[in-house]
Amino acid sequence: MKKLNSTEKFYFNRIYFIILFVAWFLLPVGMNSLDLFNETSNPILFYGWNLPLKISQFFYSPILSVLFYSIYFVPLAAIFLLVSVFVKKISDKAIYLVSHIAIIFMIFCQTTAMVLSANTFRWFLELPIIIYISFFVTLLSLMGLSFVGINHLRKKNPLYAEYKELYLKSKQESKEKELQQKKTKIKTKLFITVIGSITIILVTFSAIILNRYQKMMIEAVSATGKTQAEQTASVYDSADGKNDKISAFFNEQKNTNTFSEYPYDRIDIIISNSSELIYLEQIDSSTVFPDYNVFAYTTGRPSKIDAEEKTISSILAKDYINRYQTGTYRTEPVINKKLGTFKYIYPVTLSRNAGQRLIGFSVVTYKEEVLMQPYFKTFVSVIAIVIFFLYISIVLTIILCDYIVNPLLFLRTSVSKTSNSLTSMMSGSANIQPDSLVFEDSVSTTDEIKDLSVEIGNMISIIRGIVPYISVSTLRNAEKETRKSSTRELCFLFTDIRGFTTLCEGMQPKEIVSILNHYLDIQTQIILKNGGDVDKFVGDEVMAFFAGPRREINACKAAIEIRSAMLAEQQHSISEGEPVISMGIGINTGKVVFGSVGSSNRMDFTSIGDTVNLAARLEGANKVYSSKAIISEAVYDKLQDMFVCRELDFIAVKGKNKPVRIYELLYPVNSAPESAIQIKTLFEKGLSCYRRKLWDKAEKFFGECWNRYRDKPSAVFLDRIAHFKITPPPNQWNGVFKMEVK
């Protein structure tokens, strides 16, 4: 995707906010509360342009009515932004402030309308999707503008810009070296700690308040519901079940329920037509209850009441009596989540000489939506307040983090610049110049961070004074643990320049050193590029090592690239009429002792062991076979068929009795010519016959390889076969060739 330039961003941002403001002002932004007693009523939508007028019809609050008129700032902001597109003199700061204020008014009006109108969860389900879209787009825009403002303040500080550049550069370098680790920034830690603490406090406090408020509501309703159920049962008893008095009571309850603080849905009396006599005083665990299936009285509409609510089974009757006897009915309603109802139930009796005869039950039913309406409105208000304070906390915490942490970041920038200068000297990529070690004290605060900055500056001054008196090798290995050593798995690459002595005949020492450094630099760059490190230079010989899981592959890649580079140098020498040089390479892998070697006064950081010695011997073996790059069997086994290699011989190097199988590294598999495959095939066939003493067959394959490709290792074996034909090897000969030279 094409990245927008500054001019395109200028127009895009303004057009975006113009469209947002106009759309928000014309589209619906809210809805009135639902009529919980009339599910067929149609909600009324609020639009941005009529929000103050509509809100005042449903909610009377002079202060809010005035504040809601701030919504008319939104179209004015859209007009201002449209003018700014054509009038270049209007500053970005003014545009930012107008846009930010308009969005704050938008969020305030929509959130306040939501808090005032939302009276049940169903209200959110019936809210048009366009309102959610506009709300979240506005919220994201507000967050975006807030962070843009914070970022703008950061960029105004040149020290922060310098730190950011350094951070991005170090991050990229870490990726390239595959050394990047997951780190948590100090700002992130501080931000998570502060915001996490604030969130926990706000959520915990809100949960406690809401939970307590819910309990208080249920307790208040329970007291009312319990009293109403008891009163209904008492009226039935005093009327001795006579219809006229009971009906008059129910009509009175219908009229007074409208003005109740917690209006119930209905009151029912459900009785049984069973002739069995049950007295409250005589009920025990063995009492058998009948089904109560006569829906005698109700304040509701019987046609709209579910059939299951018009009867009480014997099992439920027993449970209700148990709640009555234990007093549970006073504090805990019977909750039906499926129907969304709270019920308060009390036994209906008739006073007789034998006691209180159980006739049925009085049931006071509340709709959960109606009952919990005050709680739900409080819940929405608390959530809105929590989100508001959390947002403000996030913005202020980011600013606080900048205030606290930025001095540390600026200090880190100054230290890093000095450290990079010193590292460049130690790595050899820069000349050792004490004047390059400059520490810039960029901390402007007057606290402990300033003290630390001063101390670091003093330390750098001391290092700058010591540097001229430290040797180059010591300085470049100073960061390593020179007093420690360990056993490590490493892959070693040895190179040696052939014909260098001839090339240097008649040259001045400076010219010799210049040419030598040229060839060594070519090899060093290739080794470092492939993840290796140069251990030491011995004349025209290079000793390098590779670590990591791909050490053998990387070493062989480096060897191939060195051969290609040397071939280019040979062609250049031929074109210039200069002596041609070649390169011998030996590679081996295994365990070595890696660390500091020397005395307490003079140390050298290197590797020692049989692995290193064999790599050096393999480099020298190229002279015997006229080959370019020889690897050990240990290396060959780790190459995963990524390179074309041919088995060269089974040899015992000088100073060692145990033979090793060696291979010549030819080409990477993906770029190997057909001739390399044929050389490998012919040579290995000849080698197989050679080891079985089938001299004629071996001579045939080696001869074909020599005649077709002038393969020099094949010529070596042809000479051996000619010798063995005259002087056969002993019967116990196993094909091992003993090298007498290094």
C-alpha positions in Angstrom: 0.0 0.0 0.0 1.3 3.4 -0.9 2.3 5.6 2.0 0.6 9.0 2.2 2.8 12.0 2.0 2.4 15.0 4.3 0.1 16.9 1.9 -2.2 13.8 1.4 -2.3 13.3 5.2 -3.3 17.0 5.6 -6.4 16.5 3.4 -7.2 13.0 4.5 -7.3 13.8 8.3 -9.6 16.9 7.7 -11.9 15.1 5.3 -12.2 12.1 7.7 -13.3 14.3 10.6 -15.6 16.4 8.5 -17.4 13.2 7.4 -17.4 11.9 11.0 -18.9 15.1 12.4 -21.6 15.4 9.7 -22.5 11.7 9.9 -22.7 11.8 13.7 -24.9 14.9 13.7 -27.4 13.5 11.2 -27.4 9.8 12.2 -29.2 8.3 15.4 -27.0 8.5 18.5 -29.4 7.1 21.1 -32.8 5.8 22.1 -35.3 6.4 24.9 -35.8 4.0 27.8 -37.9 0.9 27.1 -41.4 0.6 28.5 -41.0 -2.5 30.6 -44.8 -2.9 31.1 -45.6 -2.7 27.4 -43.3 -4.8 25.3 -45.1 -3.8 22.1 -44.2 -0.1 22.5 -41.8 1.3 19.8 -38.7 3.1 21.0 -37.9 6.6 20.0 -34.5 7.3 18.4 -32.4 10.4 19.3 -30.4 12.1 16.5 -27.5 14.4 17.0 -29.4 17.4 15.7 -32.4 16.9 18.0 -30.7 15.3 21.0 -31.1 18.3 23.4 -34.8 18.6 22.6 -35.6 14.9 22.9 -33.6 14.3 26.1 -35.5 17.2 27.8 -38.8 15.4 27.0 -37.8 12.3 28.9 -35.4 13.6 31.6 -35.7 16.9 33.5 -32.4 18.3 34.4 -31.6 22.0 33.7 -27.9 21.5 33.9 -27.8 18.5 31.5 -30.2 20.3 29.2 -27.7 23.1 28.9 -24.7 20.7 28.5 -26.5 18.8 25.7 -26.5 21.9 23.6 -22.7 21.5 23.3 -23.6 19.0 20.5 -24.1 22.0 18.1 -20.4 22.6 18.3 -19.9 19.5 16.2 -21.3 20.9 12.9 -19.5 24.1 13.6 -16.3 22.1 13.9 -17.0 20.4 10.6 -17.5 23.8 8.9 -14.2 25.0 10.5 -12.3 22.0 9.1 -13.8 22.5 5.7 -12.6 26.1 5.7 -9.1 25.0 6.8 -8.8 22.9 3.7 -8.8 26.0 1.6 -7.3 28.5 4.1 -3.7 27.5 4.7 -3.1 30.1 7.4 -5.1 28.1 9.9 -2.6 26.3 12.1 -2.5 22.5 12.7 -2.7 23.2 16.4 -6.1 25.0 16.0 -7.4 22.2 13.8 -6.3 19.7 16.4 -7.9 21.5 19.3 -11.2 22.0 17.5 -11.4 18.4 16.4 -10.5 17.2 19.9 -13.1 19.3 21.6 -15.8 18.3 19.1 -15.1 14.6 19.7 -15.1 15.1 23.5 -18.6 16.7 23.2 -19.7 13.9 21.0 -18.6 11.2 23.5 -20.1 13.2 26.4 -23.5 13.6 24.8 -23.8 10.0 23.5 -22.5 8.4 26.8 -24.8 10.6 28.9 -27.8 9.8 26.8 -27.0 6.2 27.1 -26.6 6.4 30.9 -29.9 8.2 31.2 -31.9 5.9 28.8 -30.5 2.4 29.4 -32.9 0.8 31.8 -32.4 -2.9 31.0 -30.0 -5.2 29.1 -32.7 -5.6 26.4 -32.3 -1.9 25.7 -28.8 -2.5 24.4 -30.0 -5.4 22.2 -32.7 -3.2 20.6 -30.2 -0.3 19.9 -29.5 0.1 16.2 -26.1 -1.2 15.1 -25.3 2.2 13.5 -25.3 3.8 17.0 -22.6 1.3 18.1 -20.6 1.9 15.0 -20.6 5.6 15.4 -19.9 5.4 19.1 -16.8 3.1 18.7 -15.5 5.1 15.7 -15.8 8.3 17.8 -14.1 6.6 20.8 -11.2 5.3 18.6 -10.9 8.8 17.1 -10.7 10.3 20.6 -8.0 7.8 21.6 -6.1 8.4 18.3 -6.1 12.2 18.8 -5.0 11.9 22.4 -2.0 9.7 21.5 -1.2 12.0 18.5 -1.0 14.9 20.9 1.2 13.0 23.3 3.5 11.9 20.4 3.6 15.4 19.1 4.9 16.6 22.5 7.5 13.9 22.4 8.7 14.8 19.0 9.1 18.5 19.9 11.9 17.3 22.2 15.1 16.8 20.1 16.5 14.4 22.7 13.5 12.1 22.4 13.8 12.1 18.6 17.5 11.1 19.0 16.6 8.4 21.4 13.9 7.0 19.0 16.4 6.9 16.1 18.9 5.0 18.3 16.2 2.6 19.5 15.0 1.7 16.0 18.6 1.3 14.8 19.5 -1.0 17.7 16.3 -3.0 17.2 17.1 -3.5 13.5 20.6 -4.6 14.2 19.4 -7.1 16.8 17.1 -8.6 14.2 19.8 -8.9 11.7 22.1 -10.7 14.1 19.2 -12.9 15.3 20.1 -11.9 18.9 17.0 -10.0 19.8 15.3 -11.1 22.9 11.8 -10.3 24.2 12.3 -7.3 26.6 9.8 -5.3 28.6 10.5 -1.6 28.5 10.6 0.3 31.7 7.8 2.5 30.4 5.7 -0.6 29.8 6.4 -1.9 33.3 5.5 1.4 34.9 2.4 1.8 32.7 1.2 -1.8 33.5 1.9 -1.3 37.2 0.0 2.0 37.5 -2.9 1.2 35.2 -3.1 -2.3 36.6 -3.4 -0.9 40.2 -5.9 1.8 39.2 -8.0 -0.8 37.3 -8.0 -3.2 40.2 -9.0 -0.4 42.6 -11.7 0.9 40.3 -13.1 -2.5 39.4 -13.0 -3.8 43.0 -14.6 -0.6 44.4 -17.3 -0.6 41.7 -18.0 -4.3 42.3 -18.3 -3.8 46.0 -20.6 -0.8 45.6 -22.8 -2.4 43.0 -23.0 -5.7 44.9 -24.0 -3.8 48.1 -26.5 -1.7 46.2 -28.1 -4.8 44.6 -28.4 -6.5 48.0 -30.0 -3.4 49.5 -32.5 -3.3 46.6 -33.4 -6.9 47.0 -33.8 -6.5 50.7 -36.1 -3.5 50.2 -38.1 -5.3 47.6 -38.2 -8.4 49.7 -39.7 -6.4 52.6 -42.3 -5.0 50.3 -43.0 -8.2 48.5 -43.2 -10.2 51.8 -45.6 -7.7 53.3 -47.8 -7.6 50.2 -48.0 -11.4 50.2 -48.9 -11.5 53.9 -51.5 -8.8 53.5 -53.1 -10.6 50.6 -53.4 -13.8 52.6 -54.7 -11.8 55.6 -57.4 -10.2 53.5 -58.5 -13.6 52.2 -58.7 -14.9 55.7 -60.6 -12.0 57.1 -63.0 -12.1 54.2 -63.4 -15.8 54.8 -62.9 -16.4 51.1 -65.8 -14.1 50.1 -65.4 -12.9 46.6 -66.7 -9.3 46.9 -64.3 -8.2 49.6 -61.3 -10.0 48.0 -62.1 -8.5 44.5 -62.3 -5.1 46.1 -58.9 -5.5 47.6 -57.4 -6.6 44.3 -58.9 -3.6 42.4 -57.4 -1.3 45.0 -54.0 -2.9 44.6 -54.2 -2.4 40.8 -54.7 1.4 41.4 -52.0 1.9 44.0 -49.4 -0.3 42.2 -48.7 2.4 39.6 -47.3 4.8 42.2 -45.2 2.2 44.0 -41.5 2.6 44.3 -41.1 -1.0 43.2 -44.2 -1.9 41.2 -45.0 -5.6 41.0 -46.2 -7.4 37.9 -49.2 -8.9 39.6 -50.7 -10.5 42.7 -52.2 -14.0 42.4 -54.1 -16.3 44.8 -53.9 -19.9 43.8 -56.0 -22.4 45.8 -56.9 -26.1 45.8 -60.3 -27.7 45.2 -59.3 -30.7 47.3 -61.5 -31.6 50.2 -58.5 -32.7 52.3 -58.0 -30.7 55.4 -54.5 -29.4 56.1 -53.7 -27.2 59.1 -50.5 -25.2 59.3 -50.0 -26.2 62.9 -50.1 -29.9 62.1 -47.8 -29.9 59.0 -44.7 -32.1 59.3 -42.4 -34.0 57.0 -45.0 -36.7 56.4 -47.7 -34.3 55.3 -48.9 -34.9 51.7 -50.0 -31.8 49.8 -52.5 -31.7 46.9 -52.0 -29.8 43.7 -53.2 -26.2 43.9 -54.7 -25.7 40.5 -57.5 -23.1 40.9 -56.3 -19.7 39.7 -58.7 -17.8 41.9 -57.7 -14.1 41.9 -55.1 -12.0 40.0 -54.4 -8.3 39.3 -53.0 -9.2 35.9 -54.6 -10.4 32.7 -55.2 -14.2 32.9 -54.9 -14.6 29.1 -51.4 -13.3 29.2 -50.2 -15.5 32.1 -48.4 -18.8 31.3 -50.4 -21.9 32.3 -47.5 -23.2 34.4 -47.7 -20.0 36.6 -51.4 -20.6 37.3 -50.9 -23.8 39.2 -48.7 -24.9 42.1 -47.7 -28.6 42.2 -47.6 -30.6 45.4 -43.8 -30.6 45.4 -43.6 -26.8 45.0 -46.3 -26.4 47.8 -44.1 -28.4 50.1 -41.1 -26.2 49.3 -43.1 -23.0 49.8 -44.4 -24.3 53.2 -40.8 -25.1 54.2 -39.7 -21.6 53.2 -42.6 -20.2 55.4 -41.7 -22.4 58.4 -38.0 -21.5 58.2 -38.7 -17.8 57.5 -36.7 -17.9 54.3 -39.6 -16.3 52.4 -38.9 -13.0 54.2 -35.5 -12.4 52.6 -35.1 -14.7 49.6 -37.6 -14.5 46.7 -38.3 -17.5 44.4 -36.3 -16.6 41.3 -37.2 -18.0 37.8 -34.4 -17.1 35.4 -36.3 -18.5 32.5 -39.3 -16.3 33.0 -37.2 -13.5 34.5 -39.4 -13.2 37.6 -39.0 -12.8 41.4 -41.8 -14.2 43.5 -42.8 -13.7 47.1 -45.1 -16.5 48.3 -47.2 -16.8 51.5 -49.7 -19.5 52.6 -53.4 -18.5 52.4 -55.4 -19.9 55.3 -58.9 -19.7 56.8 -59.1 -19.5 60.6 -61.0 -22.4 62.1 -61.3 -23.8 65.6 -58.9 -26.6 64.7 -56.3 -24.1 63.5 -55.3 -22.3 60.4 -56.6 -24.4 57.4 -54.3 -24.2 54.4 -56.4 -23.1 51.3 -53.6 -22.1 48.9 -50.9 -19.5 48.4 -50.7 -15.7 47.7 -48.1 -15.0 45.1 -46.6 -11.5 44.5 -44.7 -11.5 41.2 -42.1 -9.0 40.1 -40.5 -8.7 36.7 -36.7 -8.9 37.1 -36.3 -6.1 34.5 -38.7 -3.8 36.4 -37.2 -4.8 39.8 -33.6 -4.3 38.7 -34.2 -1.2 36.6 -32.7 1.2 39.3 -29.8 -1.1 39.8 -29.2 -1.5 36.0 -29.2 2.3 35.5 -26.7 2.6 38.4 -24.6 -0.2 36.9 -24.4 1.5 33.5 -23.5 4.8 35.2 -20.8 3.2 37.3 -19.3 1.4 34.2 -19.3 4.7 32.3 -17.6 6.5 35.1 -15.0 3.7 35.5 -14.2 3.7 31.8 -14.0 7.5 31.8 -11.6 7.6 34.8 -9.6 4.6 33.3 -9.2 6.5 30.0 -8.1 9.7 31.9 -5.7 7.5 33.9 -4.2 6.0 30.8 -3.5 9.4 29.3 -2.1 10.8 32.5 0.0 7.7 33.1 1.6 7.9 29.7 2.5 11.6 30.4 3.7 10.6 33.9 5.8 7.7 32.4 7.4 10.2 30.0 8.2 12.6 32.8 9.8 9.9 34.9 11.4 7.6 32.3 12.5 10.0 29.6 15.5 11.3 31.6 16.7 7.7 31.8 16.1 7.2 28.1 18.1 10.3 27.2 20.8 9.1 29.6 20.8 5.8 27.8 21.2 7.5 24.4 24.3 9.4 25.6 25.8 6.3 27.1 25.0 4.3 24.0 26.7 6.8 21.7 29.8 6.6 23.8 29.5 2.8 24.1 29.2 2.5 20.3 32.4 4.6 19.8 34.3 2.4 22.3 32.8 -0.8 20.7 33.9 0.3 17.2 37.4 0.7 18.5 37.4 -2.6 20.2 36.0 -4.4 17.2 38.5 -2.8 14.9 35.9 -1.0 12.8 37.2 2.4 13.9 40.5 3.8 14.7 41.5 4.1 18.3 41.1 7.8 19.0 40.5 8.9 22.6 38.8 12.1 21.4 36.0 10.0 20.0 34.9 9.0 23.5 32.6 11.9 24.2 29.8 11.8 26.7 27.0 14.3 26.3 25.2 15.0 29.6 21.6 15.5 28.3 19.8 15.1 31.7 18.2 18.4 32.7 16.5 17.2 35.9 17.9 17.8 39.4 17.5 14.4 40.9 19.4 11.1 41.3 19.3 10.5 37.5 21.3 13.7 37.1 23.8 12.5 39.7 24.1 9.2 37.8 24.7 11.1 34.5 27.5 13.1 36.1 29.2 10.0 37.5 29.0 8.3 34.0 30.6 11.4 32.5 33.4 11.2 35.0 33.9 7.5 34.3 34.1 8.1 30.5 36.7 10.8 31.1 38.9 8.3 33.0 38.5 5.7 30.2 39.5 8.4 27.6 42.7 9.0 29.5 43.6 5.3 29.8 42.9 4.3 26.2 46.2 5.6 24.8 48.2 3.4 27.2 46.4 0.1 26.4 47.5 -2.2 23.6 45.3 -2.7 20.6 44.8 -6.5 21.2 44.0 -6.0 24.8 41.5 -3.3 24.1 39.7 -5.3 21.4 39.4 -8.3 23.8 38.7 -6.3 26.9 35.0 -7.0 26.9 35.6 -10.8 26.9 36.0 -12.9 30.0 39.7 -13.4 29.5 40.2 -15.2 32.8 37.7 -18.0 32.0 37.6 -20.9 29.6 35.0 -23.5 28.7 34.3 -26.5 26.4 32.3 -25.6 23.4 31.0 -27.1 20.2 32.6 -25.1 17.4 33.3 -25.4 13.7 36.7 -24.2 12.5 37.8 -22.9 9.1 41.4 -22.6 8.2 42.6 -20.9 5.0 46.1 -20.4 3.6 47.1 -18.4 0.5 49.1 -20.4 -2.1 51.7 -18.6 -4.1 51.8 -15.6 -1.8 55.6 -15.8 -1.4 56.1 -15.8 -5.1 53.8 -12.8 -5.5 55.7 -10.8 -2.9 59.1 -11.3 -4.4 60.8 -7.9 -5.1 58.1 -5.9 -3.3 58.6 -3.5 -0.5 57.3 -4.5 3.0 54.5 -1.9 2.9 53.3 -3.3 -0.4 53.4 -6.8 0.9 51.4 -5.9 4.0 48.9 -4.0 1.8 48.3 -7.0 -0.5 48.1 -9.4 2.4 45.6 -7.2 4.2 43.6 -7.0 1.0 43.2 -10.8 0.8 42.7 -11.1 4.6 40.0 -8.4 4.5 38.1 -10.3 1.7 38.1 -13.5 3.8 37.2 -11.7 7.0 34.2 -9.9 5.6 32.8 -13.2 4.2 33.4 -15.0 7.5 31.7 -12.3 9.5 28.8 -12.1 7.1 28.2 -15.9 7.5 28.1 -15.6 11.3 31.7 -16.6 12.0 34.5 -14.9 13.9 38.2 -14.6 13.1 40.3 -16.1 15.9 43.7 -15.0 14.6 45.9 -14.3 11.6 49.1 -16.1 11.3 51.0 -14.6 8.3 48.8 -15.3 5.3 46.8 -18.0 7.2 43.4 -17.3 8.8 41.9 -19.3 11.7 38.1 -18.7 12.1 35.4 -20.4 14.0 31.6 -20.7 13.8 29.1 -21.3 16.6 25.4 -22.1 16.8 23.2 -24.8 15.4 24.1 -24.0 11.8 27.8 -23.6 12.4 28.9 -26.3 9.8 26.5 -25.0 7.1 27.7 -21.4 7.7 31.3 -22.4 7.6 30.8 -24.2 4.3 28.9 -21.2 2.9 31.8 -19.0 3.8 34.2 -21.4 2.2 32.3 -21.4 -1.1 32.1 -17.6 -1.1 35.8 -17.3 -0.3 36.6 -19.6 -3.3 34.4 -17.5 -5.5 36.0 -14.3 -4.3 39.5 -15.8 -4.9 38.5 -16.9 -8.4 37.5 -13.3 -9.1 40.9 -12.2 -7.8 42.7 -14.7 -10.0 40.9 -13.5 -13.1 41.8 -9.9 -12.2 45.5 -10.9 -11.7 45.5 -12.7 -15.1 44.1 -9.6 -16.8 46.7 -7.4 -15.1 49.5 -9.8 -15.9 50.3 -10.4 -12.2 51.1 -13.7 -10.4 48.1 -15.8 -9.6 47.5 -17.1 -6.1 45.1 -19.8 -4.9 43.5 -20.7 -1.6 43.4 -23.9 0.5 40.6 -24.4 3.0 40.1 -26.9 5.8 37.0 -27.3 7.9 36.4 -29.5 11.0 33.9 -29.4 13.8 33.8 -30.7 17.4 34.5 -29.8 21.0 37.4 -27.5 21.9 38.6 -25.6 24.9 37.6 -22.0 24.3 39.0 -19.2 26.4 42.1 -17.3 27.5 45.5 -18.8 27.2 48.7 -17.3 28.5 50.3 -15.9 31.7 48.9 -13.6 34.3 50.6 -10.6 32.5 49.9 -11.5 28.9 46.8 -13.4 27.7 45.5 -14.5 24.4 41.9 -15.4 23.7 41.8 -18.6 21.5 40.7 -22.2 21.0 42.8 -25.3 21.5 42.2 -29.1 21.0 42.3 -31.9 18.4 39.4 -30.3 16.5 41.5 -27.2 15.8 44.5 -29.3 14.9 42.6 -31.5 12.4 41.1 -28.4 10.7 44.6 -27.1 10.2 45.8 -30.5 8.9 42.9 -30.6 6.4 43.8 -27.2 5.1 47.3 -28.5 4.5 46.0 -31.7 2.9 44.8 -29.6 -0.1 48.4 -29.5 -1.2 48.5 -33.3 -1.5 45.2 -33.7 -3.5 45.5 -30.4 -5.4 42.0 -29.6 -4.0 40.4 -26.3 -2.9 38.4 -27.1 0.3 38.5 -30.2 2.4 36.0 -31.0 5.2 35.9 -33.7 7.8 33.3 -36.5 8.0 31.9 -34.7 11.2 31.2 -31.6 9.1 29.8 -33.6 6.1 27.2 -35.4 8.4 25.8 -32.0 9.4 25.3 -30.4 6.0 21.8 -31.9 5.4 22.5 -32.4 1.7 22.8 -28.6 1.1 26.2 -29.0 -0.6 27.6 -31.3 -3.3 30.6 -33.0 -1.7 32.7 -36.0 -2.8 34.5 -38.4 -0.6 38.1 -37.7 -1.1 40.0 -40.2 0.9 40.5 -42.1 4.2 43.6 -40.5 5.8 45.7 -40.4 9.0 47.1 -36.9 9.4 50.6 -36.3 10.7 50.8 -36.8 14.4 47.6 -39.0 14.6 47.1 -42.7 14.2 43.3 -42.7 14.0 42.3 -42.2 10.4 39.5 -39.8 9.3 37.3 -39.8 6.3 37.6 -36.5 4.3 35.4 -34.9 1.7 36.0 -32.1 -0.9 33.4 -29.3 -0.8 32.4 -28.6 -4.4 29.2 -26.5 -4.8 25.9 -25.6 -3.1 23.3 -28.1 -4.3 21.1 -25.3 -5.8 23.9 -24.0 -8.0 26.0 -27.1 -8.8 26.7 -27.6 -12.5 26.2 -31.0 -14.1 29.9 -31.5 -14.4 30.3 -31.4 -10.6 27.7 -34.2 -10.3 29.5 -36.3 -12.9 32.9 -35.7 -11.3 31.5 -36.8 -7.9 30.0 -39.9 -9.4 33.0 -41.0 -11.4 35.5 -40.2 -8.6 33.5 -42.1 -5.9 33.2 -45.1 -8.2 36.9 -45.1 -8.7 37.5 -44.7 -5.0 35.3 -47.7 -4.2 37.3 -49.9 -6.7 40.5 -48.4 -5.4 39.8 -49.5 -1.8 38.9 -53.0 -3.0 42.3 -53.2 -4.9 40.5 -53.4 -8.2 43.2 -51.3 -9.8 42.1 -51.6 -13.4 38.5 -50.6 -12.8 39.6 -47.8 -10.4 42.1 -46.6 -13.1 39.3 -46.6 -15.7 37.0 -44.3 -13.6 39.8 -42.0 -12.4 41.2 -41.8 -15.9 37.8 -40.9 -17.4 37.4 -38.2 -14.7 40.9 -36.8 -15.5 40.5 -37.0 -19.3 37.0 -35.4 -19.3 37.4 -32.8 -16.6 41.2 -32.5 -15.8 40.3 -33.4 -12.2 43.5 -33.1 -10.2 42.6 -35.4 -7.3 41.9 -38.1 -9.9 45.5 -37.6 -11.1 46.7 -38.2 -7.6 44.9 -41.5 -7.4 46.2 -42.5 -10.9 49.7 -42.1 -9.6 48.9 -44.2 -6.5 47.4 -46.9 -8.6 50.5 -47.0 -10.8 52.6 -47.3 -7.7 50.4 -50.1 -6.2 50.5 -52.1 -9.4 54.3 -52.3 -9.1 54.4 -52.4 -5.3 51.1 -53.8 -4.0 50.0 -52.8 -0.5 49.9 -55.4 2.3 47.0 -57.8 2.6 45.6 -56.1 5.7 45.6 -52.7 3.9 42.4 -50.8 4.6 42.7 -47.9 2.2 44.1 -45.5 4.7 46.6 -43.0 3.4 49.1 -41.7 5.9 50.2 -38.1 5.5 53.8 -37.4 6.3 53.5 -33.6 6.0 51.4 -30.9 7.8 
